[in-house]
Amino acid sequence: MPTEVKSLNEECGVFGVWGSPDAAQLTYFGLHALQHRGQEGAGITANDNGTLKSERGLGLLADVFRDPRRLERLNGTAAVGHVRYATAGNHGLENIQPLGFNFSDCQFALAHNGNLTNAITLRRRLEMHGAIFHASSDSEILMHLIRRSPAATLTEQIKDALRQIHGGFAYLLLTNDRLFAALDPNGLRPLVVGQLPTGGYVVSSETCALDAIGATFIQDVQPGQLLTIDDNGLTIDHYTTDTQLAICSMEYIYFARPDSNIHGVNVHSARKRMGAQLAKEQPVDADIVVGVPNSSLSAATGYAEASGLPYEMGLIKNQYSSRTFIQPTQALREQGVRMKLSAVKGVVDGKRVVLIDDSIVRGTTSKRIVKLLKDAGAKSVHLRIASPPLRYPCFYGIDIQTTRELIAAQETLPEMCQTFGADSLGFLSEQGVIDAVGLKVDAPYGGLCMAYFNGDYPTPLYDYQTEYDEEIKQLQANKG
């Protein structure tokens, strides 16, 4: 068996407000719009006249703040919030963000989306020098580096710390008198800044949260940038100029909400173009097109339009179930699939169905859905995936920790088709994804990180390199 690449991966949402009397309430609404990015825990920290106060808890945002007094206690004109998804072994209230730090001279609240690739090395070094860690996530490391920096000002200390960490990260750091926002040198995770009608500023993982509170989009935070927001306004600086855009392609394919725009590209439109391209690359002689709700519906409409086949609602999703990919154990994921979808017999009975899904990770869901459709009378089910096969782990903040979890790393195309019980199987090409997203940048893979599909990581893997090399070697030996 391949070696499992141990990781503290998390896919999260961050949101911050500066300069609004109802900052915590706005942060709550912003996090609600980002709930798809993580459902295991949520927290908000507010700045009340220079004093930071926090409320955090496990579960959905609405569960954490079910008691209205929790939100009412968070007075102040600035706030940061976080929704999180944790991988196995990384649960517990101590890992719920924003993480709070109280020093004799100041307070900090830190919210982080992403994963550091040199976290183990840094943590070991810091512990050798007396650092004490309260949480098991890698988010705490930045705070230790900031406090140990010899630089003269807080801004320079933060820049110094950011230059020492590697991987994918979008940070929000709230202090007694400022809000900082920083993005990794490859812009692997999305981060945007906007302005409220009243003049205050907002930083968010996605633009959909800006829309939810009536904020106007200003710009995507660029790779290597450090933003400072205080009572004087917004200052845009950078901690490094050694940058190259490589935003996670899975944001466009699966993670981000369809009404969000990332680097000027609407997510729904990109997915629709992926579906249209898939129809050109992987045509099928069929009767209807059915998308897997909800994340595949955009691609399915694109496939239907390009192929000239009618789009039908052949699958219904129970709107009260959460994403199976964002469940921490395989047993929970399998139960989740059974609960979340049902086939519409009156639509699919006797039909040759093109089934569109945005991606295949472990394959459990695909097998179940093909069976659902055939049990409902579908004459044939042709599975078409609006992304390339996922064959490599992610080290930048997505819950794909080992090739053992990825069916496309373990099986050939005919084998997968047989496993799923489909009549045929086809994937979108890498170039198809790049063209469909269509970022106008001079960067490898059109400014996207495509490592999950081709193993070409935009950064060194640092702490993960040895185990990753061993895993790939073992995988090749198993196939050989």
C-alpha positions as CSV (number, residue, x, y, z in Angstrom):
1,M,0.0,0.0,0.0
2,P,1.2,3.5,-0.7
3,T,2.5,5.6,2.2
4,E,-0.1,8.0,3.4
5,V,1.1,11.6,3.2
6,K,0.2,13.0,6.6
7,S,-1.2,16.5,6.4
8,L,-3.1,19.2,8.2
9,N,-5.0,20.2,5.1
10,E,-8.1,22.3,5.5
11,E,-10.4,23.9,3.1
12,C,-11.8,27.0,4.8
13,G,-13.4,30.4,4.4
14,V,-12.2,33.7,5.9
15,F,-14.0,37.0,6.2
16,G,-13.0,40.3,7.8
17,V,-14.6,43.8,8.3
18,W,-13.0,47.1,9.3
19,G,-14.9,50.3,9.9
20,S,-18.5,49.3,10.5
21,P,-20.5,49.6,13.7
22,D,-22.1,46.2,13.1
23,A,-18.9,44.4,12.1
24,A,-19.6,41.1,13.8
25,Q,-23.1,40.9,12.3
26,L,-21.8,41.6,8.8
27,T,-19.1,38.9,9.4
28,Y,-21.8,36.5,10.4
29,F,-23.6,37.2,7.1
30,G,-20.3,37.0,5.2
31,L,-19.5,33.6,6.7
32,H,-23.0,32.3,6.0
33,A,-22.2,33.0,2.3
34,L,-19.0,31.0,2.7
35,Q,-20.5,28.1,4.6
36,H,-19.8,25.8,1.6
37,R,-16.1,26.1,2.3
38,G,-16.4,24.4,5.6
39,Q,-19.0,23.1,8.0
40,E,-17.1,21.7,11.0
41,G,-16.6,24.8,13.0
42,A,-17.0,28.6,13.0
43,G,-15.8,31.6,14.9
44,I,-15.9,35.4,15.0
45,T,-13.5,37.8,16.8
46,A,-14.6,41.4,17.2
47,N,-12.5,44.5,18.0
48,D,-14.3,46.6,20.6
49,N,-12.4,49.8,21.1
50,G,-9.1,48.0,20.9
51,T,-10.1,44.9,22.9
52,L,-10.6,41.6,21.0
53,K,-13.4,39.3,22.0
54,S,-14.2,35.9,20.4
55,E,-17.0,33.4,20.1
56,R,-16.1,30.0,18.5
57,G,-17.7,26.6,18.3
58,L,-18.0,23.3,16.5
59,G,-20.7,22.8,13.8
60,L,-22.4,25.0,11.3
61,L,-22.3,28.8,11.7
62,A,-26.0,28.9,12.6
63,D,-25.4,26.2,15.3
64,V,-22.5,28.0,16.8
65,F,-24.4,31.3,17.1
66,R,-27.8,29.7,17.8
67,D,-27.9,31.7,21.0
68,P,-28.3,35.3,19.8
69,R,-26.4,36.5,22.9
70,R,-23.2,35.1,21.5
71,L,-23.3,37.5,18.5
72,E,-24.6,40.3,20.6
73,R,-21.5,40.1,22.9
74,L,-19.3,40.9,19.9
75,N,-19.5,44.6,19.9
76,G,-17.1,46.8,17.9
77,T,-16.3,48.3,14.5
78,A,-14.0,45.5,13.2
79,A,-14.2,41.7,13.1
80,V,-12.7,38.6,11.5
81,G,-14.4,35.3,11.0
82,H,-13.7,31.7,9.9
83,V,-15.5,28.6,8.8
84,R,-13.5,25.5,8.7
85,Y,-13.4,21.9,7.4
86,A,-10.8,19.8,9.2
87,T,-9.2,16.6,8.1
88,A,-9.2,13.5,10.4
89,G,-7.2,14.0,13.6
90,N,-7.5,17.8,13.4
91,H,-10.8,18.3,15.2
92,G,-11.5,20.0,18.6
93,L,-12.3,23.4,19.8
94,E,-8.6,24.4,20.1
95,N,-8.4,24.3,16.3
96,I,-11.4,26.4,15.6
97,Q,-10.4,29.9,14.3
98,P,-9.9,32.8,14.6
99,L,-7.1,31.8,16.9
100,G,-6.6,34.3,19.7
101,F,-3.3,35.5,21.1
102,N,-3.0,37.7,24.2
103,F,0.3,39.4,24.9
104,S,1.3,41.9,27.5
105,D,1.4,44.7,24.8
106,C,-1.3,43.6,22.3
107,Q,-3.8,41.1,21.1
108,F,-4.1,39.2,17.8
109,A,-6.8,37.1,16.1
110,L,-5.7,34.9,13.2
111,A,-7.8,33.3,10.5
112,H,-6.1,31.1,7.9
113,N,-7.3,29.3,4.8
114,G,-4.7,26.9,3.3
115,N,-1.9,24.6,4.3
116,L,1.8,25.2,4.9
117,T,4.3,22.8,3.3
118,N,7.1,23.5,5.7
119,A,5.0,23.6,8.9
120,I,6.6,20.5,10.5
121,T,10.1,21.9,10.1
122,L,9.1,25.3,11.4
123,R,7.1,23.9,14.3
124,R,10.1,21.7,15.3
125,R,12.5,24.6,15.1
126,L,10.2,26.9,17.1
127,E,9.5,24.3,19.8
128,M,13.3,23.8,20.2
129,H,13.5,27.5,21.0
130,G,10.7,27.3,23.6
131,A,7.6,27.9,21.6
132,I,4.4,26.4,23.0
133,F,1.6,25.4,20.6
134,H,-2.0,25.0,21.7
135,A,-3.5,23.7,18.5
136,S,-2.5,21.0,16.1
137,S,-3.2,23.0,12.9
138,D,-0.4,24.9,11.2
139,S,-2.1,28.3,11.5
140,E,-0.4,29.1,14.9
141,I,3.1,29.0,13.3
142,L,2.8,32.4,11.7
143,M,2.1,34.1,15.1
144,H,5.2,32.6,16.6
145,L,7.3,33.8,13.7
146,I,5.9,37.3,13.9
147,R,6.6,37.6,17.7
148,R,10.2,36.3,17.2
149,S,11.0,38.6,14.3
150,P,13.8,41.1,15.0
151,A,12.2,43.7,12.6
152,A,11.4,47.1,14.0
153,T,7.7,47.5,13.2
154,L,4.7,45.1,13.3
155,T,4.3,45.4,9.5
156,E,7.9,44.4,8.9
157,Q,7.7,41.6,11.4
158,I,4.7,40.2,9.5
159,K,6.5,40.5,6.2
160,D,9.5,38.7,7.8
161,A,7.3,35.9,9.0
162,L,5.4,35.5,5.7
163,R,8.7,35.1,3.9
164,Q,9.5,32.1,6.1
165,I,6.4,30.1,5.5
166,H,5.7,28.1,2.3
167,G,2.6,26.6,0.7
168,G,-0.9,27.9,0.1
169,F,-2.3,30.5,2.5
170,A,-4.7,33.4,2.8
171,Y,-4.4,35.0,6.2
172,L,-6.5,37.6,8.0
173,L,-4.8,39.0,11.1
174,L,-6.8,41.4,13.4
175,T,-5.0,43.5,15.9
176,N,-6.0,46.2,18.4
177,D,-5.7,48.9,15.7
178,R,-5.4,47.2,12.3
179,L,-6.6,44.4,10.0
180,F,-3.9,42.7,7.9
181,A,-4.6,40.4,4.9
182,A,-1.9,38.3,3.1
183,L,-1.8,35.9,0.2
184,D,0.8,33.3,-0.7
185,P,3.3,34.0,-3.6
186,N,1.2,31.8,-5.9
187,G,-2.2,33.0,-5.0
188,L,-3.2,29.4,-4.5
189,R,-6.3,30.3,-2.4
190,P,-8.7,33.0,-3.4
191,L,-9.0,36.3,-1.5
192,V,-10.7,39.5,-2.4
193,V,-11.2,43.0,-0.9
194,G,-14.2,45.2,-1.1
195,Q,-15.8,48.3,0.3
196,L,-19.0,48.9,2.2
197,P,-21.4,51.7,1.2
198,T,-20.6,53.4,4.5
199,G,-16.8,53.4,3.7
200,G,-15.6,50.5,5.7
201,Y,-13.6,47.6,4.1
202,V,-14.2,43.9,3.7
203,V,-11.8,41.0,3.0
204,S,-13.3,37.7,2.0
205,S,-12.4,34.3,0.5
206,E,-15.0,34.8,-2.3
207,T,-16.9,37.7,-3.9
208,C,-20.3,36.0,-3.1
209,A,-19.8,37.1,0.5
210,L,-19.2,40.7,-0.6
211,D,-22.5,40.6,-2.5
212,A,-24.3,39.1,0.5
213,I,-23.5,42.2,2.6
214,G,-23.8,44.8,-0.2
215,A,-20.1,45.5,-0.4
216,T,-18.5,46.7,-3.7
217,F,-15.6,44.6,-5.1
218,I,-12.3,46.5,-5.2
219,Q,-9.8,43.8,-6.3
220,D,-8.5,40.3,-6.0
221,V,-5.7,40.2,-3.5
222,Q,-2.6,39.4,-5.7
223,P,0.1,36.8,-4.9
224,G,2.6,38.1,-2.4
225,Q,0.5,41.1,-1.3
226,L,0.1,42.3,2.2
227,L,-2.9,44.6,2.8
228,T,-3.3,46.8,5.9
229,I,-6.7,48.3,6.8
230,D,-7.0,50.8,9.6
231,D,-8.9,54.0,10.3
232,N,-6.8,55.8,7.7
233,G,-8.1,53.4,5.0
234,L,-6.6,50.6,2.8
235,T,-2.9,50.2,2.1
236,I,-1.7,47.7,-0.5
237,D,1.9,46.5,-0.1
238,H,3.8,43.3,-0.7
239,Y,6.1,41.1,1.3
240,T,7.7,39.5,-1.8
241,T,7.9,40.2,-5.5
242,D,8.9,36.6,-6.3
243,T,5.4,35.6,-7.4
244,Q,3.7,33.5,-10.0
245,L,-0.1,33.1,-10.1
246,A,-1.1,29.4,-9.8
247,I,-4.6,29.6,-8.3
248,C,-6.1,26.2,-7.3
249,S,-8.0,24.9,-10.4
250,M,-10.4,23.1,-8.0
251,E,-11.8,26.5,-6.9
252,Y,-13.2,26.9,-10.4
253,I,-14.1,23.2,-10.9
254,Y,-15.7,22.5,-7.5
255,F,-15.1,24.5,-4.4
256,A,-16.2,28.1,-5.1
257,R,-19.8,29.2,-5.2
258,P,-21.0,29.6,-8.8
259,D,-21.9,33.3,-8.2
260,S,-18.4,34.1,-7.2
261,N,-15.8,35.7,-9.5
262,I,-12.2,34.7,-9.1
263,H,-9.6,36.9,-10.9
264,G,-12.3,38.4,-13.1
265,V,-13.8,35.0,-14.1
266,N,-17.3,34.0,-13.1
267,V,-17.2,30.5,-11.6
268,H,-20.6,29.4,-13.1
269,S,-19.5,30.7,-16.6
270,A,-16.2,28.8,-16.3
271,R,-17.9,25.6,-15.4
272,K,-20.4,26.0,-18.2
273,R,-17.5,26.4,-20.6
274,M,-15.9,23.3,-19.2
275,G,-19.1,21.4,-19.9
276,A,-19.3,22.7,-23.5
277,Q,-15.6,21.7,-24.1
278,L,-16.3,18.3,-22.6
279,A,-19.1,17.8,-25.1
280,K,-16.6,18.5,-27.9
281,E,-14.0,16.3,-26.5
282,Q,-16.2,13.4,-25.2
283,P,-19.4,13.3,-27.3
284,V,-22.1,10.7,-26.7
285,D,-25.0,9.3,-28.7
286,A,-27.7,9.8,-26.0
287,D,-31.2,11.1,-25.2
288,I,-30.7,13.5,-22.2
289,V,-28.1,15.2,-20.1
290,V,-28.3,15.0,-16.3
291,G,-26.0,16.9,-13.9
292,V,-25.1,15.8,-10.4
293,P,-26.6,18.5,-8.2
294,N,-25.5,21.0,-7.2
295,S,-21.9,21.7,-8.1
296,S,-22.1,20.0,-11.6
297,L,-25.3,21.8,-12.9
298,S,-23.3,24.6,-14.5
299,A,-21.1,22.1,-16.5
300,A,-24.2,20.0,-17.4
301,T,-26.0,23.0,-18.9
302,G,-22.9,23.7,-20.9
303,Y,-22.7,20.1,-22.2
304,A,-26.3,20.1,-23.1
305,E,-26.1,23.4,-25.1
306,A,-23.0,22.3,-26.9
307,S,-24.3,18.8,-27.7
308,G,-27.8,19.8,-28.6
309,L,-29.2,17.3,-26.2
310,P,-32.0,18.3,-23.7
311,Y,-30.9,19.0,-20.2
312,E,-33.2,17.2,-17.7
313,M,-33.5,17.2,-13.9
314,G,-32.9,13.5,-13.5
315,L,-31.4,13.7,-10.1
316,I,-32.8,15.6,-7.0
317,K,-30.7,16.6,-4.1
318,N,-32.0,16.8,-0.6
319,Q,-31.1,20.4,0.2
320,Y,-30.5,19.6,3.9
321,S,-27.6,17.3,3.4
322,S,-24.0,18.6,3.2
323,R,-21.2,17.8,0.6
324,T,-19.8,14.3,0.8
325,F,-16.3,15.4,-0.2
326,I,-16.4,17.6,3.0
327,Q,-17.0,14.8,5.4
328,P,-14.0,13.6,7.4
329,T,-14.4,9.8,7.1
330,Q,-15.2,7.5,4.3
331,A,-18.0,5.8,6.3
332,L,-19.7,9.2,6.7
333,R,-19.2,10.0,3.1
334,E,-20.9,6.8,1.9
335,Q,-23.8,7.4,4.3
336,G,-24.0,10.9,3.0
337,V,-24.4,9.8,-0.7
338,R,-27.3,7.5,0.3
339,M,-29.1,10.4,2.0
340,K,-28.4,13.3,-0.4
341,L,-29.6,12.1,-3.9
342,S,-32.5,10.4,-5.6
343,A,-33.2,9.7,-9.2
344,V,-36.4,11.0,-11.0
345,K,-37.8,7.8,-12.6
346,G,-40.2,9.7,-14.8
347,V,-37.4,11.5,-16.4
348,V,-34.7,8.8,-16.8
349,D,-36.7,5.7,-17.4
350,G,-35.9,4.2,-20.8
351,K,-33.4,6.9,-21.6
352,R,-29.8,6.9,-22.6
353,V,-28.3,9.3,-20.1
354,V,-25.2,11.5,-20.2
355,L,-24.3,12.0,-16.5
356,I,-22.2,15.0,-15.9
357,D,-20.1,15.3,-12.7
358,D,-17.5,18.0,-12.0
359,S,-14.8,15.7,-10.6
360,I,-14.1,12.2,-9.3
361,V,-12.1,11.9,-6.1
362,R,-12.7,8.6,-4.4
363,G,-15.4,7.3,-6.8
364,T,-17.9,6.3,-4.1
365,T,-20.4,8.9,-5.2
366,S,-20.1,8.1,-8.9
367,K,-20.8,4.4,-8.4
368,R,-23.8,5.1,-6.3
369,I,-25.3,7.6,-8.7
370,V,-24.9,5.4,-11.8
371,K,-26.7,2.7,-9.9
372,L,-29.4,5.1,-8.8
373,L,-30.1,6.0,-12.5
374,K,-30.1,2.4,-13.7
375,D,-32.3,1.3,-10.9
376,A,-34.7,4.1,-12.0
377,G,-34.8,2.6,-15.5
378,A,-32.1,4.4,-17.4
379,K,-31.2,2.4,-20.5
380,S,-27.6,3.4,-20.4
381,V,-25.5,5.8,-18.3
382,H,-22.5,7.6,-19.9
383,L,-20.4,9.3,-17.3
384,R,-18.6,12.5,-18.3
385,I,-16.4,14.4,-15.9
386,A,-15.8,18.1,-16.4
387,S,-12.2,17.9,-15.2
388,P,-9.2,15.7,-15.8
389,P,-8.6,12.6,-13.6
390,L,-7.4,13.5,-10.1
391,R,-4.2,11.5,-9.6
392,Y,-2.1,13.4,-7.2
393,P,-2.4,14.7,-3.6
394,C,-2.9,18.4,-2.7
395,F,-0.6,20.0,-0.2
396,Y,-2.0,23.5,-0.3
397,G,-5.3,23.2,1.6
398,I,-7.6,20.6,0.0
399,D,-8.5,17.3,1.6
400,I,-6.8,15.0,-0.8
401,Q,-3.9,13.6,1.3
402,T,-2.8,10.4,-0.5
403,T,-3.0,8.8,-3.9
404,R,-4.6,5.8,-2.1
405,E,-7.8,8.0,-1.8
406,L,-7.8,8.8,-5.5
407,I,-9.4,6.2,-7.7
408,A,-7.9,7.6,-10.9
409,A,-4.4,7.0,-9.4
410,Q,-5.3,3.4,-8.7
411,E,-7.3,2.3,-11.8
412,T,-7.2,2.7,-15.5
413,L,-10.0,4.4,-17.5
414,P,-11.6,1.0,-18.4
415,E,-11.2,-0.2,-14.8
416,M,-12.9,2.9,-13.5
417,C,-15.7,2.6,-16.0
418,Q,-16.3,-1.0,-14.8
419,T,-16.1,0.0,-11.1
420,F,-18.7,2.7,-11.6
421,G,-21.0,0.4,-13.7
422,A,-21.1,3.0,-16.4
423,D,-21.6,2.3,-20.1
424,S,-18.8,4.7,-21.0
425,L,-16.5,7.2,-19.2
426,G,-14.7,10.3,-20.4
427,F,-12.8,13.2,-18.8
428,L,-12.1,16.8,-19.8
429,S,-8.5,17.4,-20.8
430,E,-6.1,19.7,-18.9
431,Q,-6.1,22.1,-21.7
432,G,-9.9,22.1,-21.7
433,V,-9.9,23.3,-18.1
434,I,-7.2,26.0,-18.8
435,D,-9.1,27.3,-21.9
436,A,-12.5,27.2,-20.1
437,V,-11.2,29.3,-17.2
438,G,-9.4,31.6,-19.5
439,L,-7.3,33.7,-17.2
440,K,-5.4,36.3,-19.2
441,V,-2.1,35.8,-17.5
442,D,1.4,34.9,-18.6
443,A,1.9,31.9,-16.3
444,P,2.2,28.1,-16.6
445,Y,-1.1,26.4,-17.1
446,G,-2.8,29.7,-17.7
447,G,-2.3,30.8,-14.1
448,L,-3.9,27.6,-12.6
449,C,-2.4,25.0,-10.3
450,M,-3.0,21.7,-12.1
451,A,-0.9,19.6,-9.8
452,Y,-3.8,17.3,-8.8
453,F,-4.0,16.2,-12.4
454,N,-0.4,16.2,-13.6
455,G,1.8,16.2,-10.5
456,D,3.5,19.5,-11.5
457,Y,3.5,21.4,-8.2
458,P,4.1,25.2,-8.5
459,T,6.3,25.1,-5.3
460,P,8.7,22.8,-3.6
461,L,6.9,20.3,-1.3
462,Y,9.4,20.7,1.5
463,D,8.3,18.6,4.5
464,Y,6.1,16.4,2.2
465,Q,8.7,15.7,-0.5
466,T,10.2,12.5,0.8
467,E,6.9,10.8,1.6
468,Y,5.4,12.0,-1.7
469,D,8.3,10.6,-3.7
470,E,8.0,7.3,-1.8
471,E,4.3,7.1,-2.4
472,I,4.6,7.7,-6.1
473,K,7.4,5.1,-6.4
474,Q,5.2,2.6,-4.5
475,L,2.3,3.4,-6.7
476,Q,4.3,2.8,-9.9
477,A,5.6,-0.4,-8.5
478,N,2.1,-1.6,-7.7
479,K,1.0,-0.8,-11.3
480,G,4.1,-2.4,-12.8
